[in-house]
């Protein structure tokens, strides 16, 4: 089960200039690697002439993220992605991607200057973005006859639950992610339908 935690409310862009180099910082909410890829493609399409598109993200609860990654995109190792990720980790925010797009201005900043510029760009956009609370969710595993699958899907649609992995054998096995406050309703539904279910702890 995941506790509630803050995530970006939406996309935001902020720009800073450091010694004639432009640093354009984007922040966006992400919940998967596919989301990250989509945002990176969007950044490169929007800024095809940029020298560097550096980024970092973390998915999951701050302090115990399920996944995190970073990329320097041609800048000296450790001068772009790592400073961006460090700022993200100090902001107590999950499910967040920060991309910093750099247009080189002709003046070299040096390793320390780059670290300060990328961290500063990330800090500026993360401080400005609104936050919303990611609602705590729980994962249930349920086994059911084929005839009941549509009924389960309908319940999920109505109650804000999402069906994840589904496997078909002698019965249907499904993972269901649902808001914690819907857990008693889901239990009641499964028991009424005589379905075999359990919640991940």
DRENLUM-752979 format. One line per 2 residues: for each residue x, y, z of N, C-alpha, C, CB. Coordinates in nm, 2 decimals, decimal comma. Glycine has a CB too. Example, Ala and Ser with C-alpha at 12.3 -4.5 7.8 and 13.67 -1.06 7.14 Angstrom:
BEGIN
1,32:-0,57:0,78:1,23:-0,45:0,78:1,32:-0,33:0,78:1,13:-0,45:0,90  1,28:-0,22:0,71:1,37:-0,11:0,71:1,29:0,00:0,79:1,41:-0,06:0,57
//
This chain:
BEGIN
0,08:-0,12:0,00:0,00:0,00:0,00:0,09:0,12:0,00:-0,10:0,00:0,12  0,05:0,22:-0,08:0,12:0,35:-0,08:0,05:0,45:0,01:0,14:0,40:-0,22
0,13:0,53:0,09:0,08:0,64:0,16:0,05:0,76:0,07:0,17:0,68:0,28  -0,03:0,85:0,11:-0,05:0,97:0,03:0,09:1,05:0,02:-0,16:1,06:0,09
0,11:1,11:-0,09:0,23:1,19:-0,11:0,21:1,29:-0,22:0,36:1,10:-0,14  0,28:1,40:-0,21:0,26:1,51:-0,31:0,32:1,48:-0,45:0,32:1,64:-0,26
0,25:1,52:-0,55:0,30:1,50:-0,69:0,28:1,63:-0,76:0,23:1,38:-0,76  0,34:1,66:-0,87:0,31:1,78:-0,95:0,17:1,79:-1,00:0,41:1,80:-1,07
0,11:1,90:-0,99:-0,03:1,91:-1,03:-0,04:1,91:-1,18:-0,09:2,04:-0,97  0,07:1,94:-1,25:0,06:1,94:-1,40:0,20:1,99:-1,45:-0,05:2,04:-1,45
0,20:2,02:-1,58:0,32:2,07:-1,65:0,35:2,22:-1,61:0,31:2,05:-1,80  0,48:2,25:-1,60:0,52:2,39:-1,58:0,65:2,41:-1,65:0,52:2,43:-1,43
0,68:2,53:-1,70:0,81:2,56:-1,76:0,86:2,69:-1,70:0,79:2,58:-1,91  0,99:2,69:-1,67:1,06:2,81:-1,62:1,19:2,82:-1,69:1,08:2,80:-1,47
1,24:2,94:-1,72:1,36:2,96:-1,80:1,46:3,05:-1,72:1,34:3,02:-1,94  1,59:3,01:-1,72:1,69:3,10:-1,66:1,80:3,11:-1,76:1,74:3,04:-1,52
1,87:3,22:-1,75:1,99:3,25:-1,83:2,12:3,25:-1,74:1,98:3,38:-1,91  2,22:3,18:-1,78:2,35:3,18:-1,70:2,46:3,20:-1,80:2,37:3,04:-1,62
2,52:3,32:-1,80:2,63:3,35:-1,89:2,60:3,32:-2,03:2,76:3,27:-1,85  2,49:3,37:-2,07:2,44:3,36:-2,21:2,38:3,22:-2,25:2,54:3,40:-2,31
2,40:3,12:-2,17:2,33:2,99:-2,19:2,19:3,00:-2,14:2,41:2,87:-2,13  2,10:2,95:-2,22:1,95:2,94:-2,17:1,93:2,80:-2,11:1,86:2,96:-2,29
1,87:2,80:-2,00:1,83:2,67:-1,93:1,68:2,68:-1,92:1,90:2,66:-1,79  1,61:2,59:-1,99:1,46:2,59:-1,99:1,42:2,46:-1,91:1,40:2,59:-2,14
1,36:2,48:-1,80:1,33:2,36:-1,71:1,18:2,33:-1,73:1,36:2,39:-1,57  1,15:2,20:-1,74:1,02:2,15:-1,75:1,00:2,06:-1,63:0,99:2,07:-1,88
0,88:2,07:-1,57:0,84:1,97:-1,47:0,71:1,91:-1,51:0,83:2,03:-1,32  0,69:1,78:-1,49:0,57:1,71:-1,53:0,54:1,59:-1,44:0,57:1,67:-1,68
0,42:1,56:-1,42:0,39:1,43:-1,34:0,40:1,31:-1,43:0,24:1,44:-1,28  0,46:1,21:-1,38:0,48:1,08:-1,46:0,45:0,96:-1,37:0,63:1,07:-1,52
0,40:0,86:-1,43:0,38:0,74:-1,34:0,44:0,61:-1,40:0,23:0,71:-1,33  0,52:0,63:-1,52:0,58:0,51:-1,58:0,70:0,56:-1,67:0,48:0,43:-1,66
0,78:0,47:-1,71:0,89:0,50:-1,80:0,84:0,55:-1,94:0,98:0,38:-1,82  0,72:0,49:-1,98:0,66:0,54:-2,10:0,62:0,69:-2,09:0,53:0,46:-2,13
0,57:0,73:-1,98:0,54:0,87:-1,96:0,67:0,96:-1,98:0,48:0,90:-1,82  0,78:0,91:-1,92:0,91:0,98:-1,93:0,95:0,99:-2,07:1,02:0,91:-1,84
0,94:0,88:-2,15:0,98:0,88:-2,29:0,90:0,98:-2,37:0,97:0,74:-2,35  0,77:0,98:-2,34:0,68:1,08:-2,42:0,72:1,22:-2,39:0,53:1,06:-2,37
0,75:1,26:-2,27:0,79:1,39:-2,23:0,92:1,43:-2,30:0,79:1,41:-2,08  1,02:1,33:-2,30:1,15:1,36:-2,36:1,14:1,38:-2,51:1,24:1,24:-2,33
1,05:1,30:-2,57:1,03:1,32:-2,72:0,97:1,46:-2,74:0,93:1,21:-2,77  0,87:1,50:-2,66:0,81:1,63:-2,67:0,91:1,74:-2,65:0,70:1,65:-2,56
1,00:1,73:-2,56:1,10:1,83:-2,53:1,20:1,84:-2,66:1,19:1,80:-2,41  1,24:1,73:-2,71:1,33:1,73:-2,83:1,26:1,79:-2,95:1,38:1,59:-2,85
1,13:1,76:-2,96:1,06:1,82:-3,08:1,04:1,97:-3,06:0,92:1,75:-3,09  1,01:2,01:-2,94:0,99:2,15:-2,91:1,12:2,23:-2,92:0,93:2,17:-2,78
1,24:2,17:-2,90:1,37:2,24:-2,90:1,47:2,16:-2,98:1,42:2,26:-2,75  1,45:2,14:-3,11:1,54:2,06:-3,19:1,68:2,11:-3,20:1,49:2,05:-3,33
1,70:2,24:-3,17:1,84:2,30:-3,18:1,91:2,31:-3,05:1,82:2,44:-3,24  1,85:2,26:-2,94:1,91:2,27:-2,81:2,04:2,18:-2,81:1,81:2,23:-2,70
2,14:2,22:-2,74:2,26:2,14:-2,73:2,24:2,02:-2,64:2,38:2,23:-2,68  2,17:2,04:-2,53:2,15:1,93:-2,43:2,01:1,93:-2,38:2,25:1,95:-2,31
1,96:1,80:-2,37:1,83:1,78:-2,30:1,85:1,69:-2,18:1,72:1,72:-2,40  1,88:1,74:-2,07:1,91:1,66:-1,95:1,79:1,64:-1,86:2,03:1,73:-1,87
1,79:1,53:-1,78:1,67:1,50:-1,71:1,70:1,41:-1,59:1,56:1,44:-1,80  1,60:1,41:-1,50:1,59:1,31:-1,39:1,45:1,29:-1,35:1,68:1,36:-1,27
1,42:1,18:-1,29:1,28:1,15:-1,25:1,28:1,06:-1,13:1,19:1,10:-1,36  1,18:1,06:-1,05:1,15:0,95:-0,96:1,00:0,92:-0,96:1,20:0,99:-0,82
0,97:0,79:-0,95:0,84:0,74:-0,95:0,81:0,67:-0,82:0,81:0,65:-1,07  0,70:0,70:-0,75:0,67:0,64:-0,63:0,68:0,74:-0,51:0,76:0,52:-0,60
0,68:0,69:-0,39:0,67:0,77:-0,27:0,81:0,83:-0,25:0,63:0,69:-0,15  0,82:0,96:-0,22:0,95:1,02:-0,19:1,02:0,95:-0,07:0,94:1,17:-0,15
1,15:0,93:-0,08:1,22:0,86:0,03:1,23:0,71:0,01:1,15:0,89:0,16  1,14:0,66:-0,07:1,15:0,51:-0,10:1,09:0,49:-0,24:1,07:0,42:0,00
1,14:0,57:-0,34:1,09:0,57:-0,48:1,11:0,43:-0,54:1,17:0,67:-0,56  1,00:0,39:-0,61:1,01:0,26:-0,68:1,11:0,26:-0,79:0,87:0,22:-0,73
1,13:0,38:-0,85:1,22:0,39:-0,96:1,27:0,53:-0,98:1,15:0,34:-1,09  1,40:0,54:-1,01:1,46:0,68:-1,04:1,57:0,66:-1,14:1,51:0,74:-0,90
1,59:0,77:-1,22:1,69:0,76:-1,32:1,73:0,91:-1,36:1,65:0,69:-1,45  1,85:0,92:-1,42:1,89:1,05:-1,46:1,98:1,04:-1,59:1,97:1,12:-1,35
2,00:1,15:-1,66:2,08:1,15:-1,78:2,14:1,29:-1,80:1,99:1,11:-1,90  2,28:1,29:-1,83:2,35:1,41:-1,86:2,35:1,46:-2,00:2,50:1,39:-1,81
2,30:1,37:-2,09:2,29:1,40:-2,23:2,41:1,48:-2,29:2,16:1,48:-2,26  2,53:1,43:-2,27:2,64:1,49:-2,33:2,72:1,59:-2,24:2,60:1,56:-2,45
2,66:1,64:-2,14:2,73:1,72:-2,04:2,83:1,64:-1,97:2,63:1,80:-1,94  2,94:1,70:-1,91:3,03:1,62:-1,83:2,96:1,53:-1,72:3,14:1,71:-1,76
3,00:1,41:-1,70:2,94:1,32:-1,61:2,91:1,38:-1,48:3,02:1,19:-1,60  2,79:1,37:-1,43:2,75:1,41:-1,29:2,72:1,56:-1,28:2,86:1,38:-1,20
2,73:1,64:-1,39:2,70:1,78:-1,38:2,56:1,83:-1,42:2,80:1,85:-1,47  2,48:1,73:-1,46:2,34:1,77:-1,50:2,23:1,68:-1,44:2,33:1,77:-1,65
2,23:1,56:-1,48:2,12:1,47:-1,43:2,13:1,45:-1,28:2,14:1,33:-1,49  2,25:1,44:-1,22:2,26:1,42:-1,07:2,21:1,54:-0,99:2,40:1,38:-1,04
2,26:1,66:-1,03:2,21:1,78:-0,96:2,05:1,79:-0,97:2,27:1,90:-1,01  2,00:1,76:-1,09:1,85:1,77:-1,10:1,78:1,67:-1,01:1,81:1,74:-1,25
1,84:1,54:-1,01:1,78:1,44:-0,92:1,79:1,48:-0,77:1,84:1,30:-0,94  1,91:1,53:-0,73:1,92:1,58:-0,59:1,82:1,68:-0,55:2,07:1,64:-0,57
1,79:1,77:-0,64:1,68:1,87:-0,61:1,55:1,80:-0,59:1,68:1,98:-0,72  1,52:1,71:-0,69:1,39:1,64:-0,68:1,38:1,57:-0,54:1,38:1,54:-0,79
1,49:1,50:-0,50:1,48:1,42:-0,38:1,47:1,51:-0,26:1,61:1,34:-0,37  1,51:1,63:-0,26:1,50:1,73:-0,15:1,36:1,79:-0,14:1,61:1,83:-0,15
1,28:1,78:-0,25:1,15:1,85:-0,26:1,04:1,76:-0,20:1,13:1,88:-0,40  1,06:1,64:-0,15:0,95:1,56:-0,10:0,84:1,55:-0,20:0,90:1,62:0,03
0,87:1,51:-0,32:0,77:1,50:-0,43:0,79:1,37:-0,50:0,77:1,62:-0,52  0,68:1,30:-0,53:0,70:1,17:-0,61:0,63:1,19:-0,75:0,63:1,06:-0,53
0,65:1,08:-0,83:0,59:1,08:-0,96:0,63:1,20:-1,04:0,44:1,06:-0,96  0,75:1,24:-1,04:0,79:1,37:-1,10:0,91:1,35:-1,20:0,83:1,47:-0,99
0,90:1,42:-1,31:1,01:1,43:-1,41:1,05:1,58:-1,42:0,96:1,37:-1,54  1,18:1,60:-1,42:1,23:1,74:-1,45:1,33:1,72:-1,57:1,31:1,80:-1,33
1,30:1,80:-1,67:1,38:1,81:-1,79:1,44:1,95:-1,80:1,30:1,77:-1,93  1,57:1,96:-1,82:1,64:2,09:-1,84:1,70:2,09:-1,97:1,74:2,12:-1,72
1,65:2,18:-2,06:1,69:2,20:-2,20:1,79:2,31:-2,20:1,57:2,23:-2,29  1,92:2,29:-2,26:2,02:2,39:-2,26:2,05:2,44:-2,40:2,14:2,34:-2,18
2,05:2,57:-2,42:2,10:2,63:-2,54:2,24:2,69:-2,50:2,00:2,73:-2,60  2,35:2,64:-2,56:2,48:2,69:-2,52:2,50:2,83:-2,57:2,59:2,59:-2,58
2,55:2,92:-2,48:2,56:3,06:-2,52:2,70:3,10:-2,56:2,52:3,14:-2,40  2,80:3,00:-2,57:2,93:3,03:-2,61:3,03:3,05:-2,50:2,93:3,16:-2,69
2,99:3,06:-2,37:3,08:3,07:-2,26:3,07:2,94:-2,18:3,04:3,19:-2,17  3,19:2,87:-2,16:3,19:2,75:-2,08:3,17:2,78:-1,93:3,33:2,68:-2,11
3,09:2,70:-1,87:3,06:2,73:-1,73:3,15:2,65:-1,63:2,92:2,69:-1,70  3,22:2,54:-1,68:3,30:2,46:-1,59:3,20:2,37:-1,51:3,38:2,55:-1,49
3,26:2,26:-1,45:3,18:2,16:-1,39:3,10:2,22:-1,27:3,27:2,05:-1,33  3,16:2,30:-1,19:3,09:2,36:-1,08:2,97:2,45:-1,13:3,18:2,44:-0,99
3,00:2,53:-1,23:2,90:2,62:-1,29:2,78:2,54:-1,34:2,96:2,71:-1,39  2,81:2,43:-1,41:2,71:2,35:-1,47:2,62:2,29:-1,36:2,76:2,23:-1,55
2,68:2,23:-1,25:2,61:2,18:-1,14:2,51:2,28:-1,08:2,70:2,12:-1,03  2,57:2,40:-1,06:2,48:2,51:-1,00:2,37:2,55:-1,10:2,57:2,63:-0,97
2,40:2,56:-1,23:2,30:2,60:-1,33:2,19:2,50:-1,34:2,37:2,62:-1,46  2,22:2,37:-1,35:2,12:2,27:-1,36:2,04:2,25:-1,23:2,18:2,13:-1,40
2,11:2,26:-1,12:2,03:2,25:-0,99:1,94:2,37:-0,97:2,13:2,24:-0,87  1,99:2,49:-1,01:1,92:2,61:-1,00:1,79:2,61:-1,09:2,00:2,73:-1,03
1,81:2,56:-1,21:1,69:2,55:-1,30:1,59:2,45:-1,25:1,74:2,50:-1,44  1,63:2,34:-1,19:1,54:2,24:-1,13:1,47:2,30:-1,01:1,61:2,11:-1,10
1,55:2,36:-0,93:1,49:2,43:-0,80:1,38:2,53:-0,84:1,61:2,50:-0,72  1,41:2,61:-0,94:1,32:2,72:-0,98:1,18:2,66:-1,02:1,38:2,80:-1,09
1,19:2,56:-1,11:1,06:2,50:-1,16:0,99:2,42:-1,06:1,09:2,42:-1,29  1,06:2,35:-0,97:1,00:2,27:-0,87:0,94:2,35:-0,76:1,10:2,17:-0,81
1,00:2,47:-0,73:0,94:2,56:-0,63:0,82:2,62:-0,68:1,05:2,66:-0,59  0,80:2,64:-0,81:0,69:2,71:-0,87:0,57:2,62:-0,90:0,73:2,78:-1,00
0,59:2,49:-0,91:0,48:2,41:-0,96:0,38:2,38:-0,84:0,53:2,27:-1,01  0,25:2,38:-0,87:0,16:2,34:-0,77:0,16:2,19:-0,74:0,01:2,38:-0,81
0,12:2,15:-0,62:0,12:2,01:-0,58:-0,02:1,96:-0,56:0,21:1,99:-0,46  -0,04:1,84:-0,58:-0,16:1,77:-0,54:-0,12:1,64:-0,47:-0,26:1,74:-0,67
-0,21:1,59:-0,39:-0,18:1,47:-0,31:-0,22:1,35:-0,39:-0,25:1,47:-0,17  -0,12:1,26:-0,41:-0,15:1,13:-0,48:-0,22:1,05:-0,38:-0,02:1,06:-0,53
-0,34:1,01:-0,41:-0,42:0,93:-0,32:-0,36:0,79:-0,30:-0,57:0,92:-0,37  -0,36:0,75:-0,17:-0,31:0,62:-0,14:-0,39:0,51:-0,21:-0,31:0,60:0,01
-0,32:0,41:-0,26:-0,39:0,30:-0,33:-0,35:0,17:-0,27:-0,37:0,31:-0,48  -0,42:0,07:-0,30:-0,39:-0,07:-0,25:-0,41:-0,16:-0,38:-0,48:-0,12:-0,13
-0,33:-0,27:-0,38:-0,34:-0,36:-0,49:-0,41:-0,49:-0,44:-0,21:-0,39:-0,55  -0,51:-0,53:-0,51:-0,58:-0,66:-0,48:-0,55:-0,76:-0,59:-0,73:-0,64:-0,47
-0,54:-0,89:-0,55:-0,53:-0,99:-0,65:-0,66:-1,07:-0,64:-0,41:-1,09:-0,63  -0,73:-1,10:-0,76:-0,86:-1,16:-0,76:-0,86:-1,27:-0,86:-0,97:-1,06:-0,78
-0,92:-1,39:-0,83:-0,94:-1,49:-0,92:-1,09:-1,51:-0,94:-0,87:-1,63:-0,87  -1,13:-1,53:-1,06:-1,27:-1,53:-1,09:-1,30:-1,61:-1,22:-1,33:-1,39:-1,10
-1,43:-1,66:-1,23:-1,47:-1,73:-1,35:-1,47:-1,63:-1,47:-1,60:-1,80:-1,33  -1,45:-1,68:-1,59:-1,46:-1,59:-1,71:-1,59:-1,51:-1,72:-1,45:-1,68:-1,84
-1,70:-1,58:-1,67:-1,83:-1,51:-1,68:-1,84:-1,39:-1,60:-1,94:-1,61:-1,64  -1,75:-1,37:-1,49:-1,76:-1,26:-1,40:-1,66:-1,15:-1,44:-1,73:-1,30:-1,26
-1,58:-1,17:-1,54:-1,48:-1,07:-1,58:-1,54:-0,93:-1,61:-1,39:-1,11:-1,69  -1,64:-0,93:-1,69:-1,70:-0,81:-1,73:-1,77:-0,73:-1,61:-1,81:-0,83:-1,84
-1,82:-0,81:-1,52:-1,88:-0,75:-1,40:-1,77:-0,68:-1,32:-1,95:-0,86:-1,31  -1,65:-0,75:-1,31:-1,54:-0,69:-1,23:-1,49:-0,56:-1,30:-1,42:-0,79:-1,22
-1,48:-0,56:-1,44:-1,44:-0,44:-1,51:-1,54:-0,33:-1,49:-1,42:-0,47:-1,66  -1,66:-0,36:-1,49:-1,76:-0,25:-1,47:-1,75:-0,19:-1,33:-1,91:-0,31:-1,49
-1,73:-0,28:-1,23:-1,72:-0,23:-1,09:-1,60:-0,13:-1,08:-1,70:-0,34:-0,99  -1,49:-0,17:-1,15:-1,37:-0,09:-1,14:-1,39:0,05:-1,21:-1,25:-0,16:-1,21
-1,46:0,05:-1,32:-1,49:0,17:-1,39:-1,57:0,27:-1,31:-1,57:0,15:-1,52  -1,66:0,22:-1,24:-1,75:0,30:-1,15:-1,68:0,35:-1,03:-1,88:0,22:-1,11
-1,59:0,27:-0,97:-1,53:0,30:-0,84:-1,39:0,36:-0,85:-1,53:0,18:-0,76  -1,34:0,40:-0,97:-1,20:0,46:-0,97:-1,09:0,36:-0,96:-1,19:0,56:-0,88
-1,12:0,23:-0,98:-1,01:0,13:-0,97:-0,96:0,10:-1,11:-1,07:0,00:-0,91  -0,84:0,04:-1,12:-0,77:0,01:-1,25:-0,73:-0,13:-1,25:-0,65:0,11:-1,27
-0,76:-0,20:-1,36:-0,72:-0,34:-1,37:-0,58:-0,34:-1,44:-0,82:-0,42:-1,46  -0,49:-0,41:-1,37:-0,35:-0,42:-1,43:-0,33:-0,55:-1,50:-0,25:-0,41:-1,32
-0,24:-0,63:-1,46:-0,20:-0,76:-1,53:-0,32:-0,85:-1,51:-0,08:-0,82:-1,47  -0,36:-0,91:-1,62:-0,46:-1,02:-1,63:-0,40:-1,14:-1,69:-0,59:-0,97:-1,70
-0,42:-1,26:-1,63:-0,38:-1,38:-1,69:-0,50:-1,48:-1,70:-0,26:-1,45:-1,61  -0,50:-1,56:-1,80:-0,61:-1,65:-1,83:-0,56:-1,79:-1,82:-0,68:-1,62:-1,97
-0,62:-1,87:-1,73:-0,59:-2,01:-1,72:-0,73:-2,08:-1,71:-0,50:-2,04:-1,60  -0,74:-2,17:-1,61:-0,87:-2,23:-1,58:-0,97:-2,12:-1,53:-0,86:-2,35:-1,48
-0,91:-2,02:-1,47:-0,99:-1,90:-1,43:-0,91:-1,77:-1,47:-1,01:-1,90:-1,27  -0,98:-1,66:-1,45:-0,91:-1,53:-1,48:-0,84:-1,49:-1,35:-1,02:-1,42:-1,53
-0,72:-1,45:-1,36:-0,65:-1,39:-1,25:-0,62:-1,24:-1,28:-0,52:-1,47:-1,21  -0,65:-1,15:-1,20:-0,63:-1,01:-1,23:-0,58:-0,93:-1,11:-0,77:-0,94:-1,27
-0,49:-0,83:-1,14:-0,45:-0,74:-1,04:-0,54:-0,61:-1,05:-0,30:-0,70:-1,06  -0,58:-0,57:-0,94:-0,67:-0,45:-0,93:-0,61:-0,34:-0,84:-0,81:-0,48:-0,89
-0,58:-0,22:-0,89:-0,53:-0,11:-0,81:-0,65:-0,02:-0,78:-0,42:-0,03:-0,88  -0,68:0,00:-0,65:-0,79:0,08:-0,61:-0,76:0,18:-0,49:-0,91:-0,01:-0,57
-0,83:0,29:-0,49:-0,81:0,38:-0,37:-0,84:0,31:-0,24:-0,91:0,50:-0,38  -0,75:0,34:-0,14:-0,77:0,27:-0,01:-0,91:0,28:0,05:-0,67:0,33:0,09
-0,97:0,40:0,03:-1,11:0,41:0,09:-1,21:0,33:0,01:-1,15:0,56:0,08  -1,18:0,27:-0,10:-1,27:0,18:-0,17:-1,25:0,03:-0,13:-1,25:0,19:-0,32
-1,15:0,01:-0,04:-1,12:-0,13:-0,01:-1,24:-0,21:0,05:-1,00:-0,13:0,09  -1,31:-0,15:0,15:-1,43:-0,22:0,20:-1,54:-0,25:0,09:-1,49:-0,14:0,32
-1,55:-0,16:0,00:-1,65:-0,18:-0,11:-1,61:-0,29:-0,20:-1,67:-0,05:-0,19  -1,48:-0,30:-0,22:-1,43:-0,41:-0,31:-1,44:-0,54:-0,24:-1,28:-0,38:-0,35
-1,41:-0,55:-0,11:-1,43:-0,67:-0,03:-1,58:-0,72:-0,04:-1,39:-0,65:0,11  -1,67:-0,62:-0,02:-1,81:-0,65:-0,02:-1,85:-0,71:-0,16:-1,90:-0,53:0,01
-1,80:-0,64:-0,27:-1,83:-0,69:-0,41:-1,78:-0,83:-0,43:-1,76:-0,59:-0,51  -1,65:-0,86:-0,39:-1,60:-0,99:-0,41:-1,67:-1,10:-0,33:-1,45:-0,99:-0,37
-1,71:-1,06:-0,21:-1,78:-1,16:-0,12:-1,92:-1,19:-0,18:-1,79:-1,11:0,02  -1,99:-1,08:-0,23:-2,12:-1,10:-0,29:-2,11:-1,19:-0,41:-2,18:-0,96:-0,33
-2,00:-1,18:-0,49:-1,99:-1,26:-0,61:-1,92:-1,39:-0,58:-1,91:-1,18:-0,72  -1,88:-1,41:-0,45:-1,81:-1,54:-0,41:-1,67:-1,55:-0,49:-1,89:-1,66:-0,44
-1,60:-1,44:-0,50:-1,47:-1,44:-0,57:-1,35:-1,46:-0,47:-1,45:-1,31:-0,65  -1,25:-1,52:-0,51:-1,13:-1,54:-0,43:-1,04:-1,42:-0,45:-1,05:-1,67:-0,48
-1,01:-1,35:-0,34:-0,93:-1,23:-0,35:-0,85:-1,21:-0,23:-1,03:-1,10:-0,37  -0,74:-1,13:-0,25:-0,65:-1,09:-0,13:-0,59:-0,96:-0,16:-0,54:-1,20:-0,11
-0,55:-0,88:-0,06:-0,49:-0,75:-0,08:-0,34:-0,77:-0,05:-0,55:-0,65:0,02  -0,26:-0,70:-0,13:-0,11:-0,70:-0,10:-0,09:-0,61:0,03:-0,03:-0,64:-0,22
0,01:-0,66:0,11:0,04:-0,58:0,23:0,18:-0,52:0,21:0,04:-0,68:0,35
//
